[in-house]
């Protein structure tokens, strides 16, 4: 009896420490989530506040536009390879190195006034930040059991729904609230420090797997890195430089696609690829990735189009547009987990939730298509509210349908593939919407000038030109809303072709299982 008592006492004393140890990876996951959110904010805020940054640094429009291009190029380049480096160097070590470097760059960027050096450092920051978003999905698939994995995927979804829309408020707060553009770069420092602390405490130390360096597809990486960079240049600068009228865009696109083909071919046949293309043969993964790219294009309707109208036409500053973004962003804190909870119900079909989300986004686009030159931010409330509900329904359901057909060991491959497509889809969406608005703006401008010939006797030529250009922009944005709404509807039949995935099983007696452990 006396011999048993100390054993029982030690078991009771050891229980809290075991519970604490089991919760540590979850704390680390929260840190990885904050790091990914930091990267998402860094991307969008930098683009929204670009005019203020250009003004403060004395950069012209053309030179300043490359600040977003080089950052996006670094981000896309990092996506396919980050999971491999995290496994090889250890997730904890790799995340801490990336966060430290990102913080250091954020500190010094506002003090750099040489354009070449500024572009180089911004590219490196994009490269470093781009590693963090894929690791969030990889960590969620690795650390979370099926019974709570959907909540981890809801966190990942917030990097696509919450961060881009919150960025409008943040950009306005730094440039118009604090009136200090340097915070556009410095804003990530507090988040990075907190994330690093959580990761350092939550994730265990692991040795570097040096043997993996001899197995990697380095030839493929040597082709993939310039391929992704050149494709980013072509997509991000294409509208400004008029696509194939520019030798730079033409050569970047041709060379980028050729190198991309070589990279994908080498990955297909290599025994240790960075991304395993064979898994795209599964219906939910192949079709799901195609849907993801289409969805990212459609999501331009909530962030890009309202800003394209309110900024140039109503002279709104980012802080004045902030409420438009917050209508979508803030509900995600509740709606993302709520959709995850809904998908755990046995009677719910995730494909139907996905389709309903797309339908709500299409209705939001239909509301936006009623745009006139009399609109202000109040008229966007209904469209943005529909977006707030539709986006988490679509994104969380899509992630569930895609990731449910992979094994845990395939998590890094899936993470790299999905996040590469995510970065590519965002660039493609901005390029397509920008080109659509340019083409339709020219068309409407010509039509309006023909119709305005009778008014030329009443209005001065300068007034007439101003009115025509303003109205042409309004009509082109309304057209973009219509096209994105139709695209959302066209995605619905593809969603319904995805394989049905039943809701994950939630253990009925978690308390009893924990008592046995």
N, C-alpha and C positions, 0 to 999 in steps of 0.2 A: 504493500500500500504506500509506504513512504517512498519506495523507489519509483512508483508510477507518478506520484505528485509532482516532482521536479520536471518530469518529461512533459506533463500536461501544462505546467506553468510556462515552460519554455515554448511550447507549441502556441499557447495563447499569446505570449509576448512576441513570437515571430510572425503571427498573422498580420498585424498592421504593416510590418515591413514588407511582407510578401505582396500585400495589396498595393502598397506604395510602389514596389518594383514593377508590378503588372500595369500600373497606371502611367509609368514613366514614358513609354512610347506614345501614349495619347497626348501627353504634354509636349513631347517632341513634334507630334503631328500638328498641334496648334501653332508651334513655332514655324513649321514648314508652310502652313497656311498663311501666316502673316508675311513670310518671305515672298510667297507667290502673289499675295495681294499688293505688296510693295512694288513688285515688278509691274503688275498691271497698272497701278497708279502712275508709276514713273513713265510708262509709255504714253498714256493718254494725256496726262497733265502737261507734259512737255510739248505735245502737239497743239493743245488748246491755247497755251500761253506763249506760243512761238512768236507772235507779233511783238509782245512785250520784251521777250528775250532778244529779238532782233534789234529792237529800238535801243535797249540798254547797251548792247554790244556793238552797235553801229554797223549791223550787217544788212545788206540788201535782201530783197525778197528771194532772188535766185539762190544766193549763198546760204541764206537761212533755211531754205527748204531742205538742204542736204543734212541738217541736224536731225530731222526725223527719219530721213532715208537711211543714214548710217546706223542709227540706233535700231531701226527695224531690221536692217541687214544682220547686225550682230545677234539680235534676238532669234531670227529664223535659223541662222547658222547653228546656234547652240542647241536648238530643240531636239534634233535627232540623236545627238551624242551625249547629252547630259546624264541620262540614266546609266549608260555604260561607265562613265567616269565616276558616278556616285557609287556604283557597285564596286568598282575597282579600288577607289581611294577610300571607301566607306562613306555612307550617307552623311554621317555626322561631320567628318572632316571636310568633305567637299562643300557642304552647305556653309560651314563656318568660314572657309576660305573665300567663297563667293560673296558672302555677306560682308566680310571684312573689306574686300577689294571694292565692292559696290559703294560702301560707306566712304571709303577713302576718296574715291572718284567724285562722289557727291559733294564732299567738302571742298575740293579744289576747283571743280568746274566753273563756278561763277567768277573765279579770278583769272581764267585763261582768256586772253583776247586775240591770240594768234589763231586764225581760222583753221589752218591745217592741223595744229595740235588739238584744237577744240573738237574737230571732227574725229580725229583719231581716238581721243579719250571717250567721246560719246559712243563711238563704235564699241570700244572695249566694255563700256558700261552696259550697252545693249547685249553684248555677248555674255557678260556675267549675270545680268538679270534674267536673260532668257533661259538659263539653266534651272531656275527655281520653280517655274510653273510646271514642267513635266514631273518634277520630283514630288509635287503634291499628289498627283494622281498615283504615281508609283508607290508612295508611302501609304496612301489610303488603301490600295489593293494589298499591300504587304502586311500592315499592322492591324487592319480592322477585320473582324470576323463577318460572315455574311449577314448576321443578325443586326449589325449596325453600319455595314459598309455604305449603304445608300446615303447616310448622313455625311460620310466623308466625301462622297461624290457630290453631294449638295454644296459642300464647302468649295470644292473645285469649280462647280458651276457658277459660284458667285464671282470668280475671277473673270467670267465672261459677261455676267449680268449686273453685278453690283459695282465693280471697280470702274468700268467705263462711264457709267452714269454718275457715280460719285465724283468723278474727276472734274466735271464741269464746275461743281461747287468749290472744290479745292483750288482749281486754277483761278477762279474769281476771287477766292479768299486771299490768296497770296498776292495777286496783282492789283486788286482793287480794295480789299479789306486792309491787309497789312501794308500794301503798297511797297512791297519788297520782292522783286522778281527772283531774287536769289533763292527764295524758299521753294521755287519750282524744282530746284535740284536738292535743296536741303531737307525737304519734307520727308524723304525716305529714311533719314538717319534714325529718328526715334523708333520707327517700326523695325528697322534692321537690328538695332541694339536689343530690343525686346525679343525679337525672333531668335537672335543668336543665343541669348540667355536661356530661352526655353529649349532650344535644340541641344545646347551644350549639356543641360541637366537631364533632358528626357531621353536622348539617344545614347546607346552604349558605344564604347570605344571598340573599334574593330581594326585588325591589321590591314595594311595595303596588300592587295592580291597582285603581286608583281608578275605572276605567271600569265595573267590576262594580257599584259602588254605585248607579249610575243604572239598572241592569238588573234589580235584585232585586225580588222580590214582597213589598214592604213592607206592603201591605194584608193579604196573607195572614199575614205574621208578626204584625201587630197583632191579628189574630183568634186565631192559633195560641197565642201566649204566654199570654193569660188562659185559653184553652180547656184547655191542659195543666195549668195551675195549679189550676183549678177541679175538673178530673177527679181530680187527685191528692188534693185535700182530701176529695172525696166518697169515694174508695176507701180512703184511710188513716184517716179518722175515722168511716166509715160504721158499722162494728161497734160502736164505743164509743157513738155517738149514736143507734143503732137506726135507721139508714137513713132511710126515708121518714117515720118518726115525727118527724124533725127538720127544721124549715124550712130550716136551713142546708144540710143534705145534699141535700134536694130541690132547692132553688134552685141550688146549685153543680152538681149533676148535669145539670139541665135546661139551664142556661146554658152549661155546659162542652160538652155534646154539640152544642148548636146552633152555638156558635162553632167547634167542631171540624169540623162539616159545611161551614161557610162556608170555613174554612181549606183543607180538602181539595179543595173545588170550585175555589177560586182556584188552588191548586197544579196541578190537572189541566189548566187552560186557560192558565196563564201560560207564556210562552216561556222564562223562566229561573227555574224553581222551585227551592226548597230541597231538596225530595225529589221524584223523578220517579215518580209513581204508576203510569204506564203500564207500567213494567218488571214490575209485579206480575202482568201478564197472562201472563208466562212461567210454565209449570207449576211448575218447581222453586223459583221465587222466591215466587209467590203461595201455593202449598201449603206451601212451606218456612217462610215467615213464620208461617203458621197453626200449623204444628208447633212452631215456636220458642216461641210463646206458651204452647201446651199443655205443652211440656217445662219451661218455667220454673215453671208451676204445679206440675207433678209434683215438681220439685226441692225444693219446700218440705218434702218428706218427710225430707230429710237434715239440714236445718239448723233449721227451725222446730219440727217436732214433738218431737224429743228434748228440746229446751230447754223446750218447753211442758209436758213431763212432769216432767223432773228438777228444774226450778226450783220450781214451786209445790208439788209433791207430796213430793219428797224433800229440799227445802230446799237444793239444790246451788247453790253460788256459781259464777260463770262459770269460775273457775280449776279447780274440781272437774269441770266439764263439758268441759274443754279437750280431753281425750283423745278424746271422741266426735267433735269436729270434726277433730282431727289425723289420725284414721284415714282420713278422706276427703281431707283437704287434702294431706298430705305425699306420698302416692303419685302425685299429679297431676304432680309435677316429673318423674317418669319415664314415667308412663302417657300423658300428653298427647303428647309427642314419639313414644312407641312406637306410638300409634294412627296418627299422621301417617305414620310409616315404613311401617306396615301398609297404609295406603291407597295407597301408591306401588307396591304389588305389582300386576302386571297381572291376576292371577287373583282379586283381591279386588273384591267389589261393595260399595260404600260403603253402599248401602241395607240390605244384610244386616248390616253392622256396626252401623249405626244401630238396626235392629230388635233385634239381640242386646243392645245397650246398654239399650234400653227394657225388654226382658225381664228383665235383671238388676235394674233399678230396681224393676220390678213384684215380683220375688221379695223384694227388700229390704223393700218395703211389706208383703208377706205376712208376713215375719218380724216387722215392727213391729206388725202387727194382732194378734199373740198377747199383746200388752201386758197385764200385770196390775199390781195395786197393790204387788206384791212386787218388781218390777223395780228394778234400779239400773243404773248406766252399763255394767256388765259384760254385761248382757243385750242391749245395743244393738250389741255388737261385730260380730256376724254381719251385721246389716242394714247397718251403716255400711261394712263391707268390700265387700259387694255394690254399694253405692252408689259406692265408690271406683273400681271397675272399670267399672260401667255408665255413669257420667256422662261420662268423656272419650270413650268409644265413641260415645255419642249426640251429644254437642255437637260434637266435631271432625268427625264424619261429616256432620252436618247443615250445618255451615259450608262444608265442601267441596262438597256438593251444591248449596247456594244460590249460592255465589260463582263456581262454575265456568261459569255460564250468562250472566255479565255481561262486558262489554268493560272494559278498563282505565280508559277515560274515564268509565265509569259507576260507578266505585268510590265516589266521594263520595256519590252518591245511594243506593247500596246500604247504605253504612255508616250514613247518617242514618236510613234506614228500619228497618234491623235493630236499631239501638241504641235508637230510639224504642220499638219493640216490646219490646225487652229491659226497659227501665225500666217500661213499662206492664205487661208480663207479671209482673214481680216484685210490683208493687203489687196487681195483680189476684189473683195467687196468695195473697198474705198476706190479702187481703180475703175471698176465697172460703173459705180454710181457717179463718180466724177466725169467719166466719159459720156455717160447717158445725159447728164445735165448739160454738158458742153454741146453735144449734138442737138439735143432738143431746144436748148437755149438759142442756138443759131437759127434753127428752123422757125421757132416762134418769133424771133427778132425780124426775120425776113418777112414773115406773114404780117406782122404788126406794122412794119414800115410800109408795106404795100397798102394796107388799110388806112394808114395815117396820112396818106398823101393829101386827102381832103382837108385834114386839120393843119396842114403846113402853113396855110394862110393865116391861121389864128395864133399858132404857137411859134415861138422862136425855135430855130433848129436845135439849139442846145437843150431847150426844155423838151422838145420832142424826142431827141435821142435818149435823154435821161429817163423819160417815162417808158419808152419802148424797152430799154435794157432792163429796167426794174420789172416790168410786167413779164418780159421773157424769162427772167429768173424765177418768178413766182410760178409760171406755167411749167417750167422745166422741173422744179421741185415737186409739183403736183404730179407730173408724169412719172417721176422716180418713185413716188409713193405708190402709184398704180402698178408699175412694173414689179416692185418688191411685194406688193400684195398678191399679185397673180402668181409670182414665184412661190410664195408661201402656200398658196392653194395647190400648186402643181406638185409640191413636196408631199402632200397628204397621201396620194395613192402609193407613193414609194414607201412611206411609213407603214402603211397597212400590209405591205409585202414582206416586212421584217418577220422573222420567226417569233412566235409567241414564247415569252419567257415567264414562267410562273413566279409568283412572289417568293422571296427567300423565306426559308423557315426560321421562325424565331423560337428558340428553346422555351418550352412551356414552363419549365421549373428551373430558372436560372439560379434561384436561391439554393435549391437542393444540390445543383451541380457545384456551386461555389463551396457549399459545406463539405462536399466530398473532396474538393481540391484542398 
